[in-house]
Amino acid sequence: MSTNSKYNNWFHPYKTDKKYDKRVAYFSMEFGIHQALKTYSGGLGFLAGSHMRSAYEMKQNLIGVGMLWKYGYYDQSRHMDKTLRTDFVEKTYNFLEDTGIEVTVKLHDNPNVKVKAYVLKPEIFGSVPIYLLSTDVEGNDFISRTITDHLYDANETTRISQSIILGIGGAKVVEALGGADRYHLNEGHALPAFYYLRDKGVKKNQMVFTTHTPEKAGNEERDANFLNHCGFFGRRLSDEELSEESVNGGKINYTVSALRMAKKANAVSKLHAKVSKEMWKDYDKTCKIIPITNAQNQNFWQDEKLKKAWQKKNNSGFKKRKLELKAELFYEVLNQTEKLFDPNILTLVWARRFAGYKRADLLLHDEARFKRLISNEKYPVQIIWAGKPYPKDFYGIDVFNKLVHYTKHIPNLAVLTGYEMELSRKLKEGSDVWLNTPRITREASGTSGMSAAMNGSVNVSINDGWIPEFEKNSKNSFILPEQDYKAPVSEQDKLDAENLYDILENKVIPIYYDQPEKWQDIVFKGIDDVLPEFSSHRMADQYYKELFN
């Protein structure tokens, strides 16, 4: 694409490092850059945010292309009985700059939906420039203005429209900025970009793709004729063209289409790459899938004082700082739940998106055994849960509310709301143990345990996602024995719960109290092994070497 443009400056404040001079446009539905910029829902956004920070710190020639969500994902609040309430509050970001770039996109029967691009400049939060698109523009009709209201809108037509705005609107904004050498889709949400770019003569070797979802049902698939009517392909495809793009009886599978159009794709862990290759092997003309394991930004997520104590292997300094961070977290617990937690007591945290397969309530599987665990006076424990279900995921909301009711009158159990970047940071810094309990093969990567380990929180985990690349069982983490993922779910849950109780009762808790030096060795070994391998500097470098170049 032409690089002659009055907007040719991508707003990078630095001279690009020669290793990273290819111009890359990185499309993502969500970016978790800072607590104050609510353009994320969870792991995908945290991952994209860490990538944008590392790209900035490493002087890469990359920009982010995302969406400016008027109401964000949602604000997690409480009803009168402390159960979950989803609030939608308008966000106004005065630190974003209007680029002056406005493009139009054809949507449904409206040929001129306006899309305005705002930029998050690098000096604001220490990221590469991120261009955020909004349809809340004067001149658009009411429906068009609402497309960028809610991240992952529950209405199917709106969701399709969001993909078109991010994909085609985003590609046109990049065009206005002078084009890119590589167009990278972080997940399939921005798939329309590939169709539009292909028609514009962008070559296959300029398009790359990251897949995040390790099960077929989680990969978006919609009726091809309906997508054609919506304007998904940038123009009206003929019946013959549509048939070529379709799979599974007249459907467009976003992942299959992206794998067919991209020169190369990556999965987000070594295990996920194997799962992905197996998932898509029956579809022809798909590109190679390589593993590039997710990672998190050390400078953003690791507490500076903990880092210094770890570097010097200063046990007492590390413990002193950990107690301070626990006290900060417990102030939040007190404020939200009116419970006084003790920094000297072993504290377990389960915090991530409340999806059914992640099993937030696995600890409650055998209630009698759980009660023994939480009422052991010799080995006391405190447990905190936090996380956001999708606002329309009623199963996830039920699990959240079940935990709220169960814990309400138990002084050493707490459920927190407001699980966003700031609370996530506090939980990782202030926990002793980070619990990760998805059903095996369901977690493509899972990254929260990385930033937890950076802060001396010991992973107690299912051996899924990134964990097999990190774990040294009982040396840097504690790993549950692997279940047969083909076994009935009820059987998997029962065995995983039993193993979780066993590991906590017989290993984790006694070591913490009876062998504090050994515990500290495990903590330091966790940090040694998570850094630099699971720092996003490694990941950002690997993307350039293996995907963009």
PADOKOL-40176 format. One record per residue (C-alpha): x, y, z; residue in three letters. Coordinates in pm, whole numbers. Layout:
<atoms>
> X / Y / Z / ALA
...
</atoms>
This chain:
<atoms>
> 0 / 0 / 0 / MET
> 114 / 356 / -62 / SER
> 302 / 528 / 216 / THR
> 231 / 881 / 90 / ASN
> -1 / 1040 / 339 / SER
> -32 / 1356 / 542 / LYS
> -82 / 1120 / 838 / TYR
> 234 / 922 / 765 / ASN
> 370 / 983 / 1115 / ASN
> 250 / 695 / 1331 / TRP
> 318 / 914 / 1639 / PHE
> 621 / 706 / 1743 / HIS
> 844 / 928 / 1957 / PRO
> 1156 / 726 / 1875 / TYR
> 1373 / 611 / 1587 / LYS
> 1273 / 250 / 1522 / THR
> 1518 / -25 / 1613 / ASP
> 1640 / -173 / 1280 / LYS
> 1544 / -526 / 1391 / LYS
> 1184 / -409 / 1411 / TYR
> 1149 / -170 / 1118 / ASP
> 862 / -346 / 938 / LYS
> 545 / -138 / 977 / ARG
> 295 / -356 / 1161 / VAL
> -73 / -277 / 1229 / ALA
> -204 / -492 / 1517 / TYR
> -585 / -526 / 1522 / PHE
> -751 / -627 / 1848 / SER
> -1106 / -596 / 1983 / MET
> -965 / -510 / 2326 / GLU
> -654 / -351 / 2477 / PHE
> -577 / -355 / 2850 / GLY
> -328 / -70 / 2877 / ILE
> -428 / 104 / 3198 / HIS
> -701 / 92 / 3463 / GLN
> -834 / 429 / 3341 / ALA
> -882 / 316 / 2979 / LEU
> -1162 / 60 / 2991 / LYS
> -1122 / -96 / 2647 / THR
> -1080 / -456 / 2767 / TYR
> -1273 / -742 / 2926 / SER
> -1000 / -983 / 3032 / GLY
> -705 / -1196 / 2922 / GLY
> -708 / -1105 / 2551 / LEU
> -693 / -736 / 2644 / GLY
> -426 / -783 / 2914 / PHE
> -216 / -973 / 2661 / LEU
> -258 / -706 / 2391 / ALA
> -176 / -433 / 2643 / GLY
> 146 / -603 / 2753 / SER
> 241 / -647 / 2386 / HIS
> 186 / -275 / 2313 / MET
> 396 / -177 / 2616 / ARG
> 685 / -405 / 2520 / SER
> 668 / -289 / 2156 / ALA
> 711 / 68 / 2286 / TYR
> 994 / -21 / 2525 / GLU
> 1175 / -210 / 2243 / MET
> 1124 / 69 / 1983 / LYS
> 921 / -144 / 1741 / GLN
> 751 / 5 / 1434 / ASN
> 407 / -117 / 1540 / LEU
> 70 / 44 / 1609 / ILE
> -246 / -90 / 1773 / GLY
> -588 / -64 / 1606 / VAL
> -885 / -108 / 1839 / GLY
> -1226 / 22 / 1941 / MET
> -1325 / 310 / 2166 / LEU
> -1602 / 150 / 2374 / TRP
> -1837 / 419 / 2505 / LYS
> -1947 / 210 / 2806 / TYR
> -1644 / -19 / 2819 / GLY
> -1720 / -382 / 2901 / TYR
> -1925 / -305 / 3212 / TYR
> -1870 / -173 / 3563 / ASP
> -1900 / -455 / 3811 / GLN
> -2104 / -350 / 4109 / SER
> -2339 / -506 / 4367 / ARG
> -2709 / -529 / 4438 / HIS
> -2836 / -467 / 4793 / MET
> -2763 / -830 / 4889 / ASP
> -2404 / -807 / 4754 / LYS
> -2480 / -1012 / 4440 / THR
> -2348 / -902 / 4103 / LEU
> -2487 / -594 / 3931 / ARG
> -2376 / -488 / 3582 / THR
> -2356 / -111 / 3541 / ASP
> -2299 / 73 / 3215 / PHE
> -2148 / 416 / 3271 / VAL
> -2035 / 644 / 2990 / GLU
> -1658 / 688 / 2959 / LYS
> -1505 / 1017 / 2847 / THR
> -1132 / 999 / 2779 / TYR
> -986 / 1348 / 2768 / ASN
> -633 / 1209 / 2727 / PHE
> -714 / 1068 / 2380 / LEU
> -642 / 1288 / 2078 / GLU
> -867 / 1327 / 1775 / ASP
> -644 / 1233 / 1479 / THR
> -861 / 1415 / 1228 / GLY
> -895 / 1085 / 1041 / ILE
> -1254 / 997 / 955 / GLU
> -1342 / 712 / 719 / VAL
> -1673 / 569 / 600 / THR
> -1783 / 206 / 601 / VAL
> -2079 / 41 / 430 / LYS
> -2294 / -138 / 686 / LEU
> -2615 / -325 / 598 / HIS
> -2811 / -79 / 381 / ASP
> -2622 / 228 / 500 / ASN
> -2334 / 311 / 262 / PRO
> -2184 / 587 / 476 / ASN
> -2134 / 498 / 841 / VAL
> -1871 / 739 / 972 / LYS
> -1580 / 608 / 1177 / VAL
> -1358 / 850 / 1367 / LYS
> -1007 / 757 / 1484 / ALA
> -867 / 877 / 1816 / TYR
> -509 / 805 / 1919 / VAL
> -361 / 706 / 2253 / LEU
> -17 / 862 / 2224 / LYS
> 287 / 681 / 2366 / PRO
> 363 / 939 / 2635 / GLU
> 27 / 885 / 2807 / ILE
> 69 / 526 / 2934 / PHE
> 395 / 403 / 2778 / GLY
> 261 / 205 / 2482 / SER
> 302 / 227 / 2106 / VAL
> 33 / 450 / 1950 / PRO
> -308 / 285 / 1962 / ILE
> -578 / 407 / 1723 / TYR
> -925 / 365 / 1874 / LEU
> -1230 / 379 / 1647 / LEU
> -1570 / 524 / 1730 / SER
> -1899 / 543 / 1541 / THR
> -2040 / 784 / 1801 / ASP
> -1995 / 1058 / 1542 / VAL
> -2213 / 1350 / 1445 / GLU
> -2394 / 1272 / 1121 / GLY
> -2441 / 901 / 1197 / ASN
> -2794 / 779 / 1268 / ASP
> -2881 / 662 / 1619 / PHE
> -2825 / 288 / 1551 / ILE
> -2487 / 349 / 1387 / SER
> -2377 / 563 / 1681 / ARG
> -2443 / 275 / 1921 / THR
> -2219 / 19 / 1743 / ILE
> -1919 / 114 / 1960 / THR
> -2120 / 131 / 2284 / ASP
> -2050 / -212 / 2439 / HIS
> -1752 / -444 / 2405 / LEU
> -1886 / -786 / 2293 / TYR
> -2244 / -666 / 2253 / ASP
> -2490 / -954 / 2306 / ALA
> -2686 / -865 / 1990 / ASN
> -2559 / -1070 / 1693 / GLU
> -2608 / -798 / 1431 / THR
> -2428 / -544 / 1649 / THR
> -2139 / -789 / 1704 / ARG
> -2106 / -836 / 1328 / ILE
> -2113 / -458 / 1281 / SER
> -1836 / -422 / 1542 / GLN
> -1618 / -665 / 1344 / SER
> -1680 / -468 / 1025 / ILE
> -1594 / -137 / 1192 / ILE
> -1275 / -275 / 1349 / LEU
> -1174 / -466 / 1035 / GLY
> -1269 / -245 / 740 / ILE
> -1279 / 83 / 934 / GLY
> -945 / -4 / 1092 / GLY
> -787 / -100 / 757 / ALA
> -902 / 231 / 608 / LYS
> -752 / 423 / 902 / VAL
> -420 / 240 / 851 / VAL
> -446 / 331 / 480 / GLU
> -487 / 696 / 580 / ALA
> -172 / 660 / 793 / LEU
> 24 / 539 / 490 / GLY
> -41 / 165 / 504 / GLY
> 151 / -116 / 671 / ALA
> 394 / -390 / 575 / ASP
> 210 / -642 / 793 / ARG
> -151 / -660 / 909 / TYR
> -189 / -872 / 1222 / HIS
> -526 / -990 / 1354 / LEU
> -519 / -1071 / 1726 / ASN
> -811 / -1322 / 1716 / GLU
> -1070 / -1336 / 1438 / GLY
> -1287 / -1038 / 1540 / HIS
> -1134 / -807 / 1276 / ALA
> -1159 / -1064 / 994 / LEU
> -1330 / -818 / 752 / PRO
> -993 / -640 / 735 / ALA
> -844 / -936 / 545 / PHE
> -1129 / -939 / 289 / TYR
> -1102 / -565 / 234 / TYR
> -722 / -568 / 210 / LEU
> -719 / -865 / -28 / ARG
> -946 / -672 / -265 / ASP
> -711 / -374 / -235 / LYS
> -418 / -582 / -359 / GLY
> -251 / -645 / -25 / VAL
> -52 / -967 / -65 / LYS
> -103 / -1284 / 137 / LYS
> 247 / -1253 / 287 / ASN
> 143 / -924 / 448 / GLN
> -138 / -1082 / 652 / MET
> -81 / -1276 / 975 / VAL
> -314 / -1409 / 1241 / PHE
> -321 / -1519 / 1606 / THR
> -574 / -1776 / 1723 / THR
> -663 / -1786 / 2094 / HIS
> -950 / -2029 / 2132 / THR
> -882 / -2402 / 2179 / PRO
> -1231 / -2533 / 2110 / GLU
> -1438 / -2516 / 1795 / LYS
> -1749 / -2381 / 1967 / ALA
> -1553 / -2076 / 2086 / GLY
> -1455 / -1974 / 1732 / ASN
> -1711 / -1743 / 1576 / GLU
> -1914 / -1893 / 1292 / GLU
> -2204 / -1716 / 1123 / ARG
> -2436 / -1755 / 825 / ASP
> -2249 / -1651 / 508 / ALA
> -2552 / -1496 / 335 / ASN
> -2634 / -1285 / 638 / PHE
> -2272 / -1165 / 665 / LEU
> -2281 / -1079 / 295 / ASN
> -2595 / -872 / 351 / HIS
> -2429 / -694 / 646 / CYS
> -2128 / -582 / 439 / GLY
> -1882 / -815 / 612 / PHE
> -1667 / -868 / 302 / PHE
> -1630 / -503 / 205 / GLY
> -1839 / -561 / -108 / ARG
> -2122 / -790 / -214 / ARG
> -1980 / -1135 / -294 / LEU
> -2136 / -1338 / -575 / SER
> -2295 / -1674 / -490 / ASP
> -1989 / -1847 / -633 / GLU
> -1746 / -1637 / -428 / GLU
> -1955 / -1689 / -116 / LEU
> -1958 / -2062 / -168 / SER
> -1576 / -2060 / -191 / GLU
> -1550 / -1882 / 143 / GLU
> -1809 / -2097 / 321 / SER
> -1762 / -2408 / 534 / VAL
> -1991 / -2632 / 741 / ASN
> -2302 / -2586 / 527 / GLY
> -2302 / -2219 / 430 / GLY
> -2118 / -2070 / 729 / LYS
> -1820 / -1839 / 757 / ILE
> -1591 / -1962 / 1030 / ASN
> -1380 / -1660 / 1126 / TYR
> -1079 / -1871 / 1225 / THR
> -1084 / -2091 / 912 / VAL
> -1114 / -1783 / 686 / SER
> -826 / -1609 / 867 / ALA
> -610 / -1923 / 845 / LEU
> -679 / -1941 / 473 / ARG
> -599 / -1577 / 401 / MET
> -297 / -1535 / 627 / ALA
> 59 / -1620 / 524 / LYS
> 123 / -1759 / 871 / LYS
> -57 / -1790 / 1204 / ALA
> 36 / -1855 / 1563 / ASN
> -122 / -2023 / 1862 / ALA
> -55 / -1885 / 2210 / VAL
> 127 / -2175 / 2377 / SER
> 311 / -2487 / 2261 / LYS
> 25 / -2707 / 2377 / LEU
> -230 / -2479 / 2210 / HIS
> -41 / -2505 / 1879 / ALA
> -83 / -2884 / 1888 / LYS
> -452 / -2851 / 1979 / VAL
> -506 / -2591 / 1701 / SER
> -339 / -2799 / 1431 / LYS
> -559 / -3093 / 1526 / GLU
> -872 / -2873 / 1532 / MET
> -830 / -2728 / 1184 / TRP
> -653 / -3014 / 1002 / LYS
> -964 / -3113 / 802 / ASP
> -992 / -2771 / 634 / TYR
> -795 / -2718 / 313 / ASP
> -576 / -2421 / 218 / LYS
> -506 / -2316 / 578 / THR
> -167 / -2171 / 667 / CYS
> 98 / -2301 / 905 / LYS
> 33 / -2251 / 1280 / ILE
> 339 / -2194 / 1497 / ILE
> 353 / -2149 / 1875 / PRO
> 431 / -1806 / 2023 / ILE
> 349 / -1836 / 2390 / THR
> 170 / -1543 / 2552 / ASN
> 353 / -1330 / 2806 / ALA
> 310 / -1028 / 3031 / GLN
> 498 / -700 / 3068 / ASN
> 740 / -718 / 3360 / GLN
> 782 / -341 / 3400 / ASN
> 407 / -295 / 3436 / PHE
> 315 / -599 / 3646 / TRP
> 610 / -667 / 3879 / GLN
> 636 / -472 / 4204 / ASP
> 967 / -283 / 4204 / GLU
> 1057 / -359 / 4568 / LYS
> 979 / -729 / 4530 / LEU
> 1194 / -729 / 4215 / LYS
> 1493 / -578 / 4398 / LYS
> 1462 / -822 / 4690 / ALA
> 1441 / -1115 / 4446 / TRP
> 1745 / -997 / 4249 / GLN
> 1948 / -987 / 4572 / LYS
> 1784 / -1309 / 4698 / LYS
> 1702 / -1108 / 5009 / ASN
> 1451 / -1331 / 5194 / ASN
> 1371 / -1092 / 5476 / SER
> 1334 / -790 / 5244 / GLY
> 1104 / -989 / 5015 / PHE
> 885 / -1110 / 5304 / LYS
> 864 / -759 / 5451 / LYS
> 746 / -615 / 5119 / ARG
> 503 / -905 / 5066 / LYS
> 342 / -830 / 5403 / LEU
> 299 / -464 / 5302 / GLU
> 135 / -566 / 4972 / LEU
> -93 / -812 / 5151 / LYS
> -200 / -532 / 5387 / ALA
> -286 / -313 / 5083 / GLU
> -495 / -592 / 4930 / LEU
> -666 / -661 / 5262 / PHE
> -769 / -298 / 5291 / TYR
> -967 / -358 / 4969 / GLU
> -1113 / -677 / 5121 / VAL
> -1217 / -483 / 5432 / LEU
> -1364 / -200 / 5228 / ASN
> -1573 / -433 / 5009 / GLN
> -1668 / -714 / 5247 / THR
> -1618 / -573 / 5599 / GLU
> -1379 / -861 / 5679 / LYS
> -1042 / -825 / 5852 / LEU
> -782 / -1045 / 5684 / PHE
> -445 / -1112 / 5848 / ASP
> -123 / -1060 / 5642 / PRO
> 48 / -1343 / 5832 / ASN
> -204 / -1602 / 5710 / ILE
> -158 / -1798 / 5385 / LEU
> -380 / -1630 / 5125 / THR
> -513 / -1808 / 4816 / LEU
> -660 / -1616 / 4522 / VAL
> -878 / -1735 / 4235 / TRP
> -916 / -1440 / 3997 / ALA
> -995 / -1442 / 3624 / ARG
> -1297 / -1429 / 3395 / ARG
> -1592 / -1619 / 3544 / PHE
> -1643 / -1871 / 3262 / ALA
> -1795 / -2210 / 3339 / GLY
> -1493 / -2412 / 3225 / TYR
> -1259 / -2216 / 3455 / LYS
> -1446 / -2361 / 3757 / ARG
> -1435 / -2079 / 4012 / ALA
> -1627 / -2298 / 4257 / ASP
> -1411 / -2612 / 4226 / LEU
> -1297 / -2571 / 4588 / LEU
> -1659 / -2610 / 4701 / LEU
> -1702 / -2944 / 4521 / HIS
> -1682 / -3143 / 4846 / ASP
> -1833 / -2904 / 5097 / GLU
> -1742 / -3106 / 5407 / ALA
> -1378 / -3127 / 5305 / ARG
> -1371 / -2759 / 5211 / PHE
> -1510 / -2664 / 5553 / LYS
> -1231 / -2864 / 5721 / ARG
> -976 / -2685 / 5505 / LEU
> -1096 / -2334 / 5594 / ILE
> -1148 / -2403 / 5965 / SER
> -812 / -2569 / 6042 / ASN
> -673 / -2364 / 6333 / GLU
> -321 / -2508 / 6306 / LYS
> -298 / -2418 / 5937 / TYR
> -528 / -2118 / 5876 / PRO
> -604 / -1999 / 5524 / VAL
> -776 / -1700 / 5363 / GLN
> -934 / -1724 / 5018 / ILE
> -1033 / -1445 / 4778 / ILE
> -1232 / -1481 / 4454 / TRP
> -1262 / -1209 / 4191 / ALA
> -1354 / -1191 / 3823 / GLY
> -1612 / -1075 / 3573 / LYS
> -1857 / -1305 / 3398 / PRO
> -1985 / -1183 / 3061 / TYR
> -2284 / -961 / 3143 / PRO
> -2518 / -1208 / 2969 / LYS
> -2346 / -1527 / 3090 / ASP
> -2611 / -1627 / 3340 / PHE
> -2432 / -1946 / 3440 / TYR
> -2116 / -1749 / 3523 / GLY
> -2321 / -1490 / 3713 / ILE
> -2493 / -1771 / 3909 / ASP
> -2154 / -1914 / 4013 / VAL
> -2039 / -1566 / 4120 / PHE
> -2355 / -1512 / 4325 / ASN
> -2335 / -1861 / 4476 / LYS
> -1987 / -1773 / 4606 / LEU
> -2113 / -1438 / 4737 / VAL
> -2391 / -1608 / 4937 / HIS
> -2164 / -1889 / 5057 / TYR
> -1885 / -1661 / 5179 / THR
> -2094 / -1378 / 5319 / LYS
> -2072 / -1482 / 5685 / HIS
> -1739 / -1670 / 5678 / ILE
> -1466 / -1435 / 5804 / PRO
> -1174 / -1580 / 5603 / ASN
> -1348 / -1597 / 5263 / LEU
> -1415 / -1298 / 5036 / ALA
> -1555 / -1228 / 4690 / VAL
> -1445 / -897 / 4538 / LEU
> -1602 / -695 / 4257 / THR
> -1436 / -450 / 4018 / GLY
> -1196 / -703 / 3868 / TYR
> -1005 / -475 / 3635 / GLU
> -635 / -398 / 3593 / MET
> -582 / -227 / 3929 / GLU
> -752 / -496 / 4136 / LEU
> -577 / -763 / 3929 / SER
> -243 / -607 / 4019 / ARG
> -330 / -592 / 4391 / LYS
> -438 / -956 / 4392 / LEU
> -118 / -1073 / 4222 / LYS
> 103 / -868 / 4453 / GLU
> -88 / -957 / 4770 / GLY
> -155 / -1329 / 4723 / SER
> 63 / -1621 / 4835 / ASP
> -103 / -1877 / 4606 / VAL
> -255 / -1826 / 4259 / TRP
> -522 / -2087 / 4180 / LEU
> -582 / -2193 / 3820 / ASN
> -851 / -2461 / 3776 / THR
> -979 / -2481 / 3415 / PRO
> -1085 / -2813 / 3266 / ARG
> -780 / -2945 / 3084 / ILE
> -730 / -2846 / 2714 / THR
> -980 / -2560 / 2751 / ARG
> -725 / -2287 / 2836 / GLU
> -525 / -2179 / 2529 / ALA
> -265 / -1999 / 2737 / SER
> -394 / -1824 / 3048 / GLY
> -157 / -1545 / 3150 / THR
> -263 / -1427 / 3496 / SER
> -36 / -1685 / 3661 / GLY
> 265 / -1528 / 3489 / MET
> 227 / -1185 / 3648 / SER
> 129 / -1354 / 3977 / ALA
> 455 / -1554 / 3972 / ALA
> 651 / -1233 / 3900 / MET
> 520 / -1107 / 4236 / ASN
> 600 / -1422 / 4434 / GLY
> 255 / -1581 / 4420 / SER
> 294 / -1957 / 4379 / VAL
> 91 / -2120 / 4100 / ASN
> -133 / -2411 / 4203 / VAL
> -263 / -2518 / 3867 / SER
> -407 / -2760 / 3616 / ILE
> -132 / -2851 / 3364 / ASN
> -283 / -2658 / 3073 / ASP
> -202 / -2357 / 2852 / GLY
> 137 / -2203 / 2929 / TRP
> 188 / -2404 / 3250 / ILE
> 356 / -2713 / 3088 / PRO
> 631 / -2480 / 2957 / GLU
> 692 / -2337 / 3306 / PHE
> 614 / -2593 / 3573 / GLU
> 866 / -2782 / 3782 / LYS
> 620 / -2951 / 4014 / ASN
> 685 / -2882 / 4385 / SER
> 989 / -2669 / 4291 / LYS
> 836 / -2356 / 4132 / ASN
> 464 / -2444 / 4145 / SER
> 222 / -2723 / 4239 / PHE
> 53 / -2906 / 3953 / ILE
> -259 / -3125 / 3962 / LEU
> -234 / -3467 / 3794 / PRO
> -375 / -3456 / 3440 / GLU
> -724 / -3593 / 3380 / GLN
> -856 / -3756 / 3067 / ASP
> -1017 / -3457 / 2893 / TYR
> -1253 / -3698 / 2712 / LYS
> -1394 / -3830 / 3041 / ALA
> -1736 / -3702 / 3157 / PRO
> -1714 / -3350 / 3300 / VAL
> -1856 / -3463 / 3635 / SER
> -1579 / -3722 / 3668 / GLU
> -1307 / -3470 / 3577 / GLN
> -1445 / -3221 / 3831 / ASP
> -1459 / -3480 / 4109 / LYS
> -1101 / -3602 / 4054 / LEU
> -960 / -3250 / 4006 / ASP
> -1129 / -3132 / 4327 / ALA
> -989 / -3429 / 4524 / GLU
> -640 / -3365 / 4389 / ASN
> -669 / -2994 / 4466 / LEU
> -764 / -3065 / 4831 / TYR
> -476 / -3319 / 4856 / ASP
> -216 / -3076 / 4721 / ILE
> -335 / -2792 / 4946 / LEU
> -368 / -3005 / 5263 / GLU
> -53 / -3215 / 5224 / ASN
> 190 / -2993 / 5038 / LYS
> 112 / -2623 / 4994 / VAL
> -24 / -2531 / 5339 / ILE
> 219 / -2738 / 5555 / PRO
> 523 / -2613 / 5356 / ILE
> 412 / -2250 / 5397 / TYR
> 383 / -2282 / 5777 / TYR
> 634 / -2555 / 5869 / ASP
> 911 / -2497 / 5612 / GLN
> 925 / -2121 / 5547 / PRO
> 1272 / -2143 / 5390 / GLU
> 1155 / -2405 / 5144 / LYS
> 850 / -2191 / 5066 / TRP
> 1076 / -1894 / 4993 / GLN
> 1287 / -2113 / 4762 / ASP
> 971 / -2208 / 4568 / ILE
> 870 / -1841 / 4547 / VAL
> 1213 / -1734 / 4413 / PHE
> 1230 / -2031 / 4176 / LYS
> 890 / -1926 / 4036 / GLY
> 1023 / -1577 / 3961 / ILE
> 1351 / -1718 / 3819 / ASP
> 1158 / -1942 / 3579 / ASP
> 888 / -1694 / 3475 / VAL
> 1146 / -1429 / 3383 / LEU
> 1251 / -1354 / 3117 / PRO
> 1084 / -1647 / 2938 / GLU
> 729 / -1524 / 3005 / PHE
> 802 / -1153 / 2979 / SER
> 635 / -983 / 2683 / SER
> 973 / -853 / 2560 / HIS
> 1050 / -1214 / 2456 / ARG
> 705 / -1239 / 2298 / MET
> 724 / -907 / 2109 / ALA
> 1066 / -1004 / 1971 / ASP
> 938 / -1348 / 1869 / GLN
> 642 / -1197 / 1682 / TYR
> 879 / -989 / 1468 / TYR
> 1123 / -1274 / 1406 / LYS
> 874 / -1553 / 1338 / GLU
> 549 / -1390 / 1226 / LEU
> 615 / -1042 / 1084 / PHE
> 950 / -1092 / 906 / ASN
</atoms>
